[in-house]
Amino acid sequence: MQISFYTRISFSFPVGMVSLAGISAVELLIARTNVGTADTPHYVPGLPQTWNWAWVVTGRAAYVGTLPKRIWKYYYRTFGVKLPDTVVSQIGNIARANTETSAAYEFEFVTKIDWRAGDFGDGGSCYWGSRGAALELLADNGGFAVRFYEEGKGKGRAWMYQIQDGVYVLWNGYGFQGDSTLTIARVVATYLGMSYRRINLTNWNVDSGTLYINSGRGFLIGAADIIEGMDDEYDFQWGDEEYYDTCANCGDGLHEGEGYYAPDDNTYCESCYYELFDTCELCGETHDREHITYVESTRENVCHECLNERFGICDDCGEYFPHDDVYERGGEWYCERHLPPEGEG
């Protein structure tokens, strides 16, 4: 199945699938299974990442039958190991207790990242903060998002990228209990009629931190026979060398010559620079906007230092005026418009 963008999808997870909690419990049990002796233990390896976690599989698959029966067959055929009956029974009990009757999801695939941090369960994501340039890097290289809804509101999201025809990587999931990335990968793969498996993800310029990958891992999504033979690591090799710096306020990447150097020794994009700073029209120095005052009488932006040196304040109207335009009466200072007659004030 091909991915269609900007089409809201309502998808019910197939009945009879083991839940994520059940999968974790079964995997933990297998990891602790010793088929050797107490003196010479031999622990069996884990199940393949592409393992089908349906309670029952029928048809012409490599392994058919109930989940515990299929797991027993897998270890016997692959490693010549017979799992103890007690372990097989425990696998059955865990799987039956954690088999889902139904789970509905609503999601869509989008190429434009135009929402605010937190709209899809991703509050606190560095892609909207210190690593804001990653959003542009993602868009420039053909990355996209899958975002989930619940009762019409944003629920969760993850990033995706097609690495070859019919094969995707998915990473940085948000919005679901437990392992959000695993949950989303599982839903997307099942919807597309594909398999999934865990993979380590890197980017050649990872030291710059631009394309941040949570825990350094994600999931391959594709046909089982294809992704099973692929490497356990994938490097994006997305370059951002064209960015010589990032904006200290919004995190956007800055090309050579685009940055504005500010008095706080940081570099900003044009928008943030003019939002945060202004220039005193008297001394020509740039200051934080909090240290700039607009003087109505002269229609100038003036820094605090020049304001104190060159202006006085009218005690009546509270406005600033050049020193030559404020007058003393009875210990108070007034502008010409509010100056009381001699002998008053």
C-alpha positions, 0 to 999 in steps of 0.5 A, a space after each residue: 500500500 502506498 502512503 497518501 498524504 493529507 488523507 485522514 485515516 481511521 484504522 482499527 488494529 486487527 483483533 487478536 494482536 498481542 498488546 505492547 505490554 504483552 510483547 514486553 512480558 513475553 520477551 522478558 520471559 524468553 530472555 530469562 529462559 535458561 535451556 542449559 544447566 545451573 552451572 553452564 547456563 545457556 539463554 536463548 536469543 530474542 525473537 526477530 524484530 519482524 515477529 508476528 504478534 498475532 495470537 493466531 496465524 493461519 495460511 501459508 506463513 512460515 509459522 502458523 498456529 497459536 503464538 506459543 506453538 509458533 514460538 516453540 517451532 521457531 526456536 526448535 527449527 532455528 536453533 535446535 532448542 526445545 523450550 520447556 513446557 512450563 515456559 511455553 505455557 507461561 507464554 500462552 498465559 501472558 499472550 491470552 491475557 494481553 490480546 487486544 480485542 480492538 484498538 482504533 486509531 485516527 491519523 494522517 501523513 503530512 509533508 508540511 510541519 506547520 503546527 506548534 509544539 505540543 499540538 500533537 503530544 510533542 510539547 518540549 520537543 527540541 525541534 521547536 527549540 534549541 534544534 529548530 533548524 532540524 525542521 528545515 533539514 527534515 523538509 529539505 531532505 524529503 522527511 515527513 510526519 505521521 500525526 495522530 488524532 483523538 476526538 478531533 484533537 492532536 494526539 501524537 506524531 512521529 517523523 518518517 523518511 523513505 530510504 528506498 522504494 517501499 521502505 521507511 524509517 520512523 523515529 521520535 514518536 510522541 503522544 502515547 503511553 510507554 514507547 510512543 515510537 514503537 506504538 506508532 511504528 506498529 500501527 503504521 506498519 500494520 496499516 500499510 500491510 508491512 512489518 517493522 523492526 528496531 534499528 539504530 539511527 544516526 546522522 553524519 553530523 550528529 555532533 552538531 545536534 541538528 537532527 536529534 534522534 531520541 535514544 539514537 534509534 527508530 524503526 524500519 517499516 517495509 516488507 518482512 523479507 526486505 527489512 530482515 536482510 537490511 543493516 541494523 544501522 542507518 545513517 541519514 547523511 543529511 548535511 547542514 554545512 550550509 548553516 554556519 550558525 543558528 538563531 539564539 532565540 528561535 533555533 533556525 539555521 543561519 546561512 553565511 551572511 544572514 545572522 545579526 550579531 547582538 550586544 549579548 554576544 549571540 547571533 540572531 535571525 533577522 526577525 528575532 533580532 528586530 523583535 528583541 533589539 533596537 538602535 538608539 537614534 542618538 548614540 547609534 548603539 544597539 540595545 535590548 528593547 527593554 532598554 530603549 524608550 520612545 520619546 514622543 516629544 522628539 519622536 526618537 528611540 533613545 537608550 537609557 543612558 542617553 535618556 538620563 543624560 539629555 532629557 528631563 521628565 515633566 512632573 505633570 504629564 510624565 513625558 520626556 523632553 530635552 533638558 532645554 525644554 523643561 522648566 523648574 517651578 517650586 522644585 518641580 519640573 514642567 514641560 512648556 505646555 504644563 508650565 504654571 505661571 510665575 509664583 505658582 507651583 
